Amino acid sequence: MAYIFGPVRSRRLGLSLGIDLLPYKTCNLDCGYCECGATTHKTSSRKIWTPTETIIAEVVSWMNAHPEALRGQTLTCTLAGAGEPTLHSEFGLLGYRLKELYPAIRLALITNGLLFTDAPVRRDACIFDLVLPSLDAATQETFEKINKPEEGYAIEDIIAGLAAFRQEYTGTLWLEIFIVPGVNDQERELALLREAVLRIMPDRVQLNSLDRSGADSTIPRASVNDLERVRQILALDNTEIISRAH
């Protein structure tokens, strides 16, 4: 089984080599907009889903075969894929080992942020140079409607966990918000999202909309005008807000 994919040229991350730590569609959310499809194994279980040394060996093999990837540019190794990376209990150890082996690389973590309520997860995430959590709602009802979480997650706790991480983390934090027209772009929801962003204080907010069909084909795509309206409502001093349309 291959655990790495790419590299791809990313607008956000430059040359990005993806690393997928979990079996396909293993996640604590079942987001309707996910372009990888519906979650087939919804779980909150943190464990060693894949032997960490096996993943490291695959990265090392790829690096040995592509020495040019480390010359003259910054290669980003990105923990992402079709599931939630922080469910892998050794994701922090993996990051530490990759930095030890390849000090010049940039490490990125793309996460839904649900497990940032746990101090050990936040500690491990601090190893990464760039962390990109998502936050699509600031009310429990909207959170459950868009993200369909595993039982037991409260949106207020998740926001508090992200705010705590910001206090502990010295790297770059980019918060992603997926806009679903008619669901989380209403005045009250956006006002509460703005309050949440103020608490979290990310370096950047990125507003996203569908590029391709998601797991739920009924989800509408936010237009350029929709995203611009949201951007203006969320506007904050000292926080850059961009959209995929930019």
Beta strands, then each sheet from edge to edge (+ up, - down):
strand 1: 4-10
strand 2: 14-20
strand 3: 26-27
strand 4: 41-42
strand 5: 75-80
strand 6: 106-111
strand 7: 130-133
strand 8: 172-178
strand 9: 204-208
strand 10: 240-243
sheet 1: 1+ 2- 5- 6- 7- 8- 9- 10-
sheet 2: 3+ 4+
end
